[in-house]
Amino acid sequence: MLESNDSLPPGRTVPATLASQTYERLRRDIVDAHYAPGQKLGTRQLSERYDVGLAPLREALTRLSREGLVVQHDRRGFAVPNFGGAHLEELSRTRAWLNDIALRASIDYADQTWVQGLVQAYHRLTRLDRYLEGEAGPRENPEWEAAHRDFHTALIAGCRSRWMIDYCNQMFEASTYYRRYSRITAEHRKGRENEHERLFQAAVSLQADEAARLMRKHVMETAQRVQERLLAESARPGLRS
């Protein structure tokens, strides 16, 4: 039986300072794989690219370093982490573990607000095409990407832990970086179109064990495909325009 719960899932606040705006822009470019693993992030070049002063830029980089999307060397400045297979495996295992806890808690605490939010997020996701045709071939639809992120957040939004939601979202973004950098395409996703549907149906039906199993399968199989692509990838330019 559904319980009453008036608490709302935490949302991101609108950036109020130049440092916050720079953080959001740089974070998105890193997640979208505009920078290669291990690439140095020179403050002078970044200052010109984002048209921002050094003080707010360093504040943004320091914040990103706390999230693991940037590494800070004592005297060598900042760089994108040199992600590798071991890091991806650890990230995926941790992400699967925390999502398991958060999803089970959301189902345990399930109320109408959580169910309605999940239904809305899922239907928005299914109404959008994942890939758009471009001159260079199919590319991911930014609106689908946003809906995909919102769907995964909606699954765990009822867990009653802002910390857990933030950690899960942070790992989702890191996983997105891997997926973007490895160039996972529509061809590599054949046969996986119904994963979100099965996950949604299990969660909205309050089947905690099945939903948790499907979530772990979804996370770990995606990581396996990304790892296979990373091994097959040749060297790429450090910065894409």
QUIPEQUI-V154785 format. One record per residue. N is the residue number from 1. RES is the residue in three letters. SS is DSSP state (H for helix, E for strand, - for the rest). NEAR is the number of other ideal C-beta (glycine too) atoms within 10 Angstrom. Layout:
BEGIN
N	RES	SS	NEAR
N	RES	SS	NEAR
END
This chain:
BEGIN
1	MET	-	4
2	LEU	-	12
3	GLU	-	11
4	SER	-	7
5	ASN	-	14
6	ASP	-	6
7	SER	-	13
8	LEU	-	11
9	PRO	-	17
10	PRO	-	14
11	GLY	-	9
12	ARG	-	8
13	THR	-	7
14	VAL	-	8
15	PRO	-	13
16	ALA	-	8
17	THR	-	11
18	LEU	H	16
19	ALA	H	20
20	SER	H	16
21	GLN	H	16
22	THR	H	25
23	TYR	H	21
24	GLU	H	14
25	ARG	H	15
26	LEU	H	24
27	ARG	H	18
28	ARG	H	11
29	ASP	H	16
30	ILE	H	24
31	VAL	H	21
32	ASP	-	16
33	ALA	-	19
34	HIS	-	18
35	TYR	E	22
36	ALA	-	16
37	PRO	-	18
38	GLY	-	13
39	GLN	-	17
40	LYS	E	13
41	LEU	E	20
42	GLY	-	13
43	THR	H	13
44	ARG	H	10
45	GLN	H	11
46	LEU	H	20
47	SER	H	16
48	GLU	H	10
49	ARG	H	15
50	TYR	H	17
51	ASP	-	7
52	VAL	-	18
53	GLY	-	12
54	LEU	H	11
55	ALA	H	10
56	PRO	H	18
57	LEU	H	23
58	ARG	H	18
59	GLU	H	16
60	ALA	H	26
61	LEU	H	23
62	THR	H	14
63	ARG	H	17
64	LEU	H	21
65	SER	H	15
66	ARG	H	10
67	GLU	-	15
68	GLY	-	15
69	LEU	-	20
70	VAL	-	21
71	VAL	E	17
72	GLN	E	15
73	HIS	E	9
74	ASP	-	5
75	ARG	-	4
76	ARG	-	9
77	GLY	E	16
78	PHE	E	21
79	ALA	E	19
80	VAL	-	22
81	PRO	-	17
82	ASN	-	11
83	PHE	-	18
84	GLY	-	12
85	GLY	H	12
86	ALA	H	8
87	HIS	H	15
88	LEU	H	19
89	GLU	H	14
90	GLU	H	10
91	LEU	H	19
92	SER	H	23
93	ARG	H	14
94	THR	H	15
95	ARG	H	23
96	ALA	H	18
97	TRP	H	13
98	LEU	H	18
99	ASN	H	25
100	ASP	H	18
101	ILE	H	15
102	ALA	H	24
103	LEU	H	25
104	ARG	H	17
105	ALA	H	17
106	SER	H	28
107	ILE	H	23
108	ASP	H	13
109	TYR	-	15
110	ALA	-	20
111	ASP	-	15
112	GLN	H	11
113	THR	H	17
114	TRP	H	27
115	VAL	H	17
116	GLN	H	11
117	GLY	H	18
118	LEU	H	22
119	VAL	H	13
120	GLN	H	13
121	ALA	H	21
122	TYR	H	22
123	HIS	H	12
124	ARG	H	17
125	LEU	H	22
126	THR	H	12
127	ARG	-	10
128	LEU	-	15
129	ASP	-	11
130	ARG	-	16
131	TYR	E	14
132	LEU	E	13
133	GLU	E	9
134	GLY	E	8
135	GLU	-	5
136	ALA	-	6
137	GLY	E	10
138	PRO	E	14
139	ARG	E	13
140	GLU	E	18
141	ASN	-	15
142	PRO	H	11
143	GLU	H	15
144	TRP	H	17
145	GLU	H	16
146	ALA	H	13
147	ALA	H	20
148	HIS	H	20
149	ARG	H	16
150	ASP	H	17
151	PHE	H	20
152	HIS	H	23
153	THR	H	20
154	ALA	H	24
155	LEU	H	27
156	ILE	H	28
157	ALA	-	23
158	GLY	-	28
159	CYS	-	24
160	ARG	-	16
161	SER	-	16
162	ARG	H	11
163	TRP	H	9
164	MET	H	17
165	ILE	H	21
166	ASP	H	13
167	TYR	H	16
168	CYS	H	23
169	ASN	H	16
170	GLN	H	16
171	MET	H	21
172	PHE	H	18
173	GLU	H	16
174	ALA	H	22
175	SER	H	20
176	THR	H	17
177	TYR	H	22
178	TYR	H	23
179	ARG	H	18
180	ARG	H	17
181	TYR	H	23
182	SER	-	20
183	ARG	-	14
184	ILE	-	17
185	THR	-	14
186	ALA	-	13
187	GLU	H	8
188	HIS	H	15
189	ARG	H	14
190	LYS	-	8
191	GLY	-	7
192	ARG	-	12
193	GLU	-	10
194	ASN	-	9
195	GLU	H	16
196	HIS	H	18
197	GLU	H	12
198	ARG	H	14
199	LEU	H	23
200	PHE	H	22
201	GLN	H	15
202	ALA	H	20
203	ALA	H	27
204	VAL	H	17
205	SER	-	11
206	LEU	-	15
207	GLN	-	14
208	ALA	H	18
209	ASP	H	10
210	GLU	H	15
211	ALA	H	25
212	ALA	H	21
213	ARG	H	14
214	LEU	H	20
215	MET	H	24
216	ARG	H	18
217	LYS	H	14
218	HIS	H	18
219	VAL	H	23
220	MET	H	15
221	GLU	H	13
222	THR	H	19
223	ALA	H	21
224	GLN	H	13
225	ARG	H	16
226	VAL	H	23
227	GLN	H	17
228	GLU	H	13
229	ARG	H	17
230	LEU	H	17
231	LEU	H	9
232	ALA	H	9
233	GLU	-	11
234	SER	-	4
235	ALA	-	6
236	ARG	-	12
237	PRO	-	8
238	GLY	-	13
239	LEU	E	13
240	ARG	-	11
241	SER	-	4
END
